[in-house]
């Protein structure tokens, strides 16, 4: 009969995974059976905590307080016992299953609320709290980490796409995660200038300057089309352009493919 607890275990685990941001932001990394086992593990922890407290309360709380009955098992048993016709079914066992089911869901709810409180305690601002979680999740990927650094510290990056299009800009937003994709599946950048890499030698030529636009402009890019990313050093860039001949933008800002030592911080 206690096998019926498998259902509340999975429900509680699924609820925590979907509403606890610490788990939800990592949910896209869990696939197939690993996701089921993760939900089952969290649900089992909720059941274990619930069982522990239920046993403590059953042992130390008296059946009556000031004449008021507080024996929950006895109360549930009195409700369901008249409805059970099969003598093989124990109403007491069924009462325990019902109680543990309720407590398991309540434990999962408390788990989620405590995580939200912990996040608000560390950062009262919602956006800053999301950044705090992102930094702990995305640090294991170099590309994710450099995009996050640009987003937090407003560091300009040079992004090269699969079609050899090149953007220099600052990451202004990282997309919200869902069940199948991470929070950085789409990013928004505030472009500063853009150009392209030449087909033959992969040198970079910039032909569009976005500073002439008198308003904020955001460009949405999918991370899967980003071929490379690196920090962009404007001080060195300006120093280089001062020594170059004054020519049209496309010709004057022609950067050799091996010029990372001149333009980007190590």
Beta strands, then each sheet from edge to edge (+ up, - down):
strand 1: 64-65
strand 2: 68-69
strand 3: 157-161
strand 4: 165-174
strand 5: 186-197
strand 6: 204-209
strand 7: 218-222
strand 8: 226-231
strand 9: 254-255
sheet 1: 1+ 2-
sheet 2: 7+ 5- 4+ 3- 8+
sheet 3: 7+ 5- 6+ 9-
end
